[in-house]
C-alpha cells in the first residue's frame, strides 16, 4: 500500500476503488444469510411434503412469505457480489465485462421471477 496517497489510504480506496464496498456488502449479506437460511429451512421444512392447498394457505401468511422472499433476495445478491469479485480476479477485458453482465442478468432475473412466483403463491391462498 505504499503507492497509495494518504487520502486513498484513509478512504480505503485501493487500485480498484471499490474493494471495501464489495467486502462490506459480502460481510453484511453473509451475516443476514446466517440468520435467514436457518429460518427458511425451518419454515420451508415444516410445509415440505404437504398438499398444494396447505402450501397455498401456509405461504399466504406473511411470516413464511417474507422469510422466503428475503432469503431469495439476499442470497442472490450475495451470489452476484461473490461472482463479480471472482470474475474480476480471474478474467480480463471484454470477457470480464460480458461475464459480469451475465451474472447480473442471471441474479436480477432470478430475483424478479422468484418474487413474482412467491407473490403469486401468496395471493392464491
Buried (B, 14 or more C-beta within 10 A) or exposed (E): EEEBEEEBEEEBBBEEEBBEEBEEBBEBBEEBBEEBBEBBEEBBEEBEEEEEEEBBBBBBEEEBBBBBBBBBBBBBBBBBBBBBBEBBEEBEEEEBEEBBEEBEEBBEEBBEEBBEEBEEBBEEB
